[in-house]
Amino acid sequence: EQWGLLQCMEPIFKILNKATNWISTSKYPTLHQVIPTMDILNDMLEKEFNDTARPAVIHRAIQRGIIVLDKYYSLTDDSIMWKTAMLLHPRYHEKWFHNAKWEGSWVDTAVREAHRIWTQAYKTTIT
């Protein structure tokens, strides 16, 4: 029975492992990828959570995973660097936040804080 439960979780483990390896690489900077990756993981876990065919124990494990992911996602609010990295990245900019359906006030705060950091730390040093 336990092997069956592990097999049921295997697709989720594979996605979590891939995301961990993607974010944890030291080959290139990944700061700008943290929030989009967390969004992808959240969408995947929500989809799996809504699959009523899963055993109750798996359902609870997925629910716990969502809670933990939400906890770490909320910690990105403690540092503007995550959002600033995305705002400055050519692929994302402000449009990503709007496409991800962030509340307007959250986007405004991220843009304002990124501009503040740029003005205070970098603008005066660039001539």
Secondary structure, DSSP 8 states (H G I E B T S, - for coil): -HHHHHHHHHHHHHHHHHHHHHHH-SSS--GGGHHHHHHHHHHHHHHHHT-TTS-HHHHHHHHHHHHHHHHHHHHGGG-THHHHHHHHSTTTHHHHHHHTT--HHHHHHHHHHHHHHIIIIIGGG--
